[in-house]
Amino acid sequence: MSRHAQTPPMGWNSWDSYGTTVTEDEVLANAAVLAERLLPTGWDTVVVDIDWYDPAARSHGYNDGSTLVLDAYGRQLPAENRFPSAAGGRGFGPLADQVHALGLRFGVHMMRGIPRIAVEQGLPVEGTTWTARDAADTTSVCPWNDDNYGLDHGHPAAQAYLDGLVAQLAGWGVDFLKVDDMLAPYHPDAVEAWALAIERSGRDIVLSLSPGTHLSTAHVEHLREHAQMWRVCDDLWDRWEDVHAQFARLARWAPFQRPGGWADADMLPLGRIGLRAERGDPRHSLLTPEEQRTILTLWVMARSPLMVGGDLPTSDPATLDLLANPAVGHVLQNGTDGREVVREPLDDGELIVWTAVEGATTYVAVFWTGATPRTVSVPLASLVGHAGATGSWTTRDLWDPRTTPDLHPTPWEPEGALVLEVPSHGVRWVSCQPAEPIRPNQETA
């Protein structure tokens, strides 16, 4: 188990902004902002997403039959026209060193399988008498990216190839591997093979699996044994319907969250995205400010990993302030037992309430999915239990600390209720703490 995944990982991923096309300078520019603005609150990982080995990568899709950059053993190398520090066979080593020097961790994306080019050329598997043709399963091809064939895990050449590939990545200083085309359909043999290759590399590397289209909780024990993160949905973009769909998914997966194994609700499409992405044109996130608070709060309460996709140097200050809110990292890393406790249809929306706890503190997220703001009343007993509701509590708004949420008795809830004005598609995020008991020698006002 990776020691770095004892709490949900947090960081930046290039996909939402740059798709397949990110360059070394762009990675370093984002790493610099991450280190300066967000590292103090827990954001510590930089991930280069797909096709970093394609010198002709383009926005809005993949290249069919592209000439990928490979070494003599069929392993991907960074395209030097995009990552010039990789020249001379140095791979991602120099870039990883620069990221590490900022106090950050470095990750890359990989696809399941072995490059078609390596198979067609019959390139050798390092340290063996086998070739890529022995390792490949040419009947297994990703339906949305044809760079690779699958691996034939019934042949020892497959594990030997993966062992060499991961050893090379580890030698470059890679700390995080996002491996794609693993879960839809579910490939248990590939999951196990990647986990074994990481173990044999001797480096502490977080293994993240994608995509999670229709992923069933029936796989959770296998996932926990072999990986640290697994997506629970297809790609998520800056559309309210994408965010809304995650309420049900995260309610299903939240009970399974535990240190070392995290259900991942996908990247946060916040800030300036789409610069050269797979979908859409350059834009600031189309989610409203309230929807942005909703997505971030829901991910935190469900303890999903947080990977922001916006281009940090060109994102607006409000986005960086949102991400840098100390409550985001603190509740994600310290809150436990995150769960949905209320879901009720009301007129044109749903009232959805989540709670999480840290010691005596209860964190409460009250979401409203309707099209207009709504005043809601949530009984204190629904949040802290009947016994806890008989005590005295203090409240604090985690998005706006200047505001004190209203907690008082009502005719229907004499023990008290949290009364909140919740914006359309928005959230009120509150911490509730029991008031200090009055000591015998303490005077009352």
N, C-alpha and C positions, 0 to 999 in steps of 0.2 A: 504494500500500500504506500502511495506517495505521501511523504510527510507534508508536502505543499498543498494537499487537498483536504486537510483536516477541517478547513472551513471552505465555503464555496469560492472558487477562483474568481478574480476580478481583473479586468484589463481592457485592452484595445485590440480590435481585429480589423484588418484592412478591407474586408469584403464589401460592406455597405457603401464605402466611398469609392473604392478602386477596382472592385471585381477581380479580374485576373491580371491587372496591369500595374500593380503598385511597384514603385521603384525604391531603391536604397535611400535616396534623399528624403522621400516621403515617409518612409518608415522611421527614419531618424528624427524628422521634424515632429512626428506624432509622439515618439518616445520622449522627446525633450519636454513637450507640454505635459505628458502623462506624469513624468517624474517631478516636474515643478508644481503642478496644480493638484494632481490627484493621488500621487503616491502616499502623501501623508494620511489619507483616509482609506488606504488599502488597495488602490488600483495599481497592480505591480507587474502585469504581464503584457507583452507586445507579441501579436501573432500575425505572421505573413500568410495570407490565405492562398488559395489555389493557383496553380500554373506559374509559379515563380521560376520554373524551368523552361518556359516557352518564350523565346525571344520575340515572337510576333504576336504576343497576346494582345487582345483588343477588348474594348468595352462591348456590352450588350451581347455576350455569348462566348462560345468556345470555338476554337479553330479545329476543323476536321482534318485529321491526318497531319497535324503540325509536326515539324521537325524539332523534337524536344532535345534539350541538352542533357546528355548522359555521359557517365564515365565508362571505362572499359568493361565494367561489370554490370552495366545496365541500370545504374543507380542515378537518380536525378541530381543535376548540378544547377546552381543558380545561373540564369541567363546573364552573361557579363554586360550586355548592353543596358540592362536594368540594375544590376548589382555589380558595379565595377570592382569592388573590393574582393570579389570571388575569383579574380584573375589568378592564373598560376596554380589552379587546382586547390585554392584555399577554401572553396565552398562558402558556407555562411559563417565560418569561424571569425573573420574580422568584424562582421556586422554584429554577431552575437557578443563579441568582446565590448563593442561600443554600447550596446544595450545594457549589458551587465555593469559597465562602468557607471551608468546612471542609477544603479540600485534596482534595476528591473530584471525580469526574467524574459527569455526569448522562446517563441514558439513558431511552428510552421504547420501548414496544411499538407496532408498526403492523401492520395487516393488508394483505395483497396486494390491490391493486385500488383502487376508487373508491367512496365511499358511495352506496348505492342512492338515498338521499334526494336527493343532488346530481343524479343522473341523472333521477329522476322530475321534479324541479323544473327541469331544463334549465339548471342554474347555469353561468355562463361559466367558461372556463379563462383565468386571468389572463394578460393581455398578448396574447391571440389573439382571433380571431373565432369560435373553436370553443366548443362547450359540452360539459358532462359527457357528454351523449348521444353526441357524436362520439368521445369517449375510451373509452367503456365497451364491454366485451364481455359482453352480458347473458346469454350462454350459459355463462359461467364463474363459478361460485359455490362458495365454500368449503362443504364438506359439513357442517361443525360450527358455523359462524357465518355468518349470512346478512346481516351488516351491509353488505357490499360486493358489487358486481359486479367481475369481473376487468377488466383494461384491454386494449384492442385495440392491441397493440404494432405492428400494421401501419399504424396511423394516427398522424400526428405529434401529434395532440392528446393521446395517452397520455403521451408523453415530456414534453410541455409541462406537463401536469398534475403529473407526478411532480417535475419540476424546480422548479415553484413550491412544492409541498408540502415538499420537502427544504430548499429555501431558507428557508422559514418556520421549520422545525425548527432549522436551523443558526443562524438569527437569534436564536432563543430561547437558544442556548447548548447544544444537545444534542450530546453526545459519542459516544453509543452508540445504535444502532438495532437492535432485535430485530424482524425482519420475519417474519411468520407466514404459513402456508399457501403456502409456497414450494417445498417439497421432496417432498411426498407428495400428488399426483404432482409430479415435477420440472418446474419452469417456467423453462427457460433464458432465455426472453425477458424475464421479469420480473426474474430475477437480474441480467441485464445492464443493464436499465433503471434499477433502484435504484442499482447501482454507478455508472452514468453520472451520475445525478442528484446523488449524493454528490460525485463529482468536480467537477461544475459548481458545487456550492455553495461551494467554496473552503474548507470546514471539514474538519478531520481527524476523521472519524467512523468508528467501528468498525461494520461491517455483520455482524450475526449472523442466520442463517437457521434457520427452524424449520418444522414439526417434521421429524424425520429418520426417519420410519417406513420401514423396509426400504431405507434409503439405500445405494446401491451405491458402492463405491470407483471404479467406472468414471467417476464424475462429478468426481473429485478435481482434475483439471487445470482444468476450468471453474470449480470452486469457488475454487481458489487464485487464479485470475485476477481474480475479481470480489468475493470476500467474505473476511472474516477469521475467522469462526466459522460452523460448520454443525453442527446437531444430527444425531446418528446413531441416534436412537431416538424413540419416542413419549414422552409425559409419564411421568416416573418419580416414584413415590411411596414412602412409608416402609414398604415391604414387602421382605422378604428376597429373594423371587423376582425383584423388579425389579432389585435390586442384583446378584444372581447372574447374571442374563442379560447384564449389561454386561461380564463377563469375556471372553466370546467376541467381542463387538462391539469392545471396545477392543483386544484382541489383533489383530483384523483391521485396525483403523485406525491403531494406534500407528506402524507404519513410515512413514506418510504425514505425520506431524506435522512441521512446520517453522515457523520464524519467519514471522509474517504470515498463517498459515493453520492453523486448529486444529479438529480434530474434537471436538465438544462432547457429553459424556455426560449432559447435562441438569443441572438444579439439584440442590442438595444439600438433601434434606428433613430438616434438622437443627434442633434447638431446638423452640420452640413454634410449631406450624403449625396450619392449618385454622381460624383465627379467623373468617374469612368466606370460605373458599375454595370452589373448585368442588367438591371432594370431601372428605367427612369432616367431623367436628365438631372444635371446639377441643381440642388435645391436644399433649402433648410427643411428639416423634418416636417412632413405634412400633419403630424399629430399636433393638436392644440396644446398650449401650455398645461392645461388641466389633464389632458390625455397623457402627456409626458410624465407628469407626477404619478398618474395611475399606473403606467407600465412599470416605472421604477419601484413604486411602493409594492405592487403585487409581486414582482420578482423577489424583492427583499423578504417580504413576509413568507413567501413560499420557499425561501432559501435556494433560489436558482442562482447559478453562477451569473456574474455580470460581465458581459463583454460589449463595450460600446463600439458602435460602428461608424460614428461621425468622424470627419476629418478635424482633429482637435485644433490645429493652428488656425483654421478658417471658420470654426464654429463660433456662435455668438456667446458673449459673456454669460448670458442667462443659462445656457446649457451647461457650461463649465461650473457655474455656481450650483446648479441642480445636482450634478454628479459629485461635487465636492462637499455637499452637505454632510457633516460628520455623522448624522444619524444613519445614513445609507450604509456605510461600511460597518458602523458599530452594531446595528441591529442584525445585519446579515451575518456577521461573524460571531455574535454573542446571543442572539435570540434563539430560542428552541421551541419545539412543539408548535411550529407555525401551522395553522389550519383554518379552514373556512368554518365559521360557527353559525352564520345566518345567511340564507339566500331566499329572498321573498320577492315575487313579482308585485309591482305597484304601478298601476296606470301604464305609462309607456316605457317603463324600465324595471330594473331589479335593484333592490337593496342587498348588497353583499358585504358581509363583515368577516374579517380575518382577525385572529389574535395570535400572539406569540409571547413567550415569557422569558425573562432574564432575572433569576432570583425572585424577589418580591415584586418586580416591575412587570406589568402587563402592557404589551404594545397592541394597539387597536388600529385597524385600518377599516374605515367605513367608506365603501364605494357606492356610487350611484350611477347607473348606466343609462338613465333617461336623458331626453333631449333638452330638458330645462332644469334649472337648479331646484333642489328640494330640501326642505327642512325635515330631518328625521330624528326620531327619539329611539335610542337603543338602551334597554334596561341594563343597569350595571350588573345585575345577576347573570345576564347573558354573556358577559365578558369575563367576569372573575369568579363566577359561581355564587350560589346562594349564601354560603357562609361568609365569603369575602365581601359581599355586598352590604353586610351589616356594619362594616367598619367605615372609617373616614378616608377619603382618597383625594390626592392632588393630581392635577392633569397638566399636560404640556403639549402644545401643538408642535410636531416634529418638522413640519415644513415652514411654519411661521412661528418661531419661539416667542414673538411679541404678543401672540394671541393665547388667551387662556380658555380652553373649551369649557362649555357650560355643563356642569354636572350637578343636578339638584333633584329633589323629590318632585314627583308629579302626582296628580290624583290617581293615576293608574299604577304608578311605580313608587310607593312611599319610601323604598330603600334607595331610590335615586335612579336617574337615567342620564345618559350622555345625549344632549340635545345639540345637533349640529346642522348648519347650513352647508350642504354638499353641492358643488358645482355639477353641471352637466358633464357626463363622462368623467367625473372627477373623484377625488378622494379627500377625506380628512384623516390625517395620520396623527395619532395621539399616544402619549405614554401616560399610564395611570400608575401611581405609586401610593401605597398606604401612607397616611399621614403619620408623623412621628408620635408615638404614645406620650402622653403627658406624665412627666415624672412627679412623684409625690411633692417635691419641694418647688415645682414649677407653677408659677402663677398663671391664671388664665386672664385673658383680656376682658 
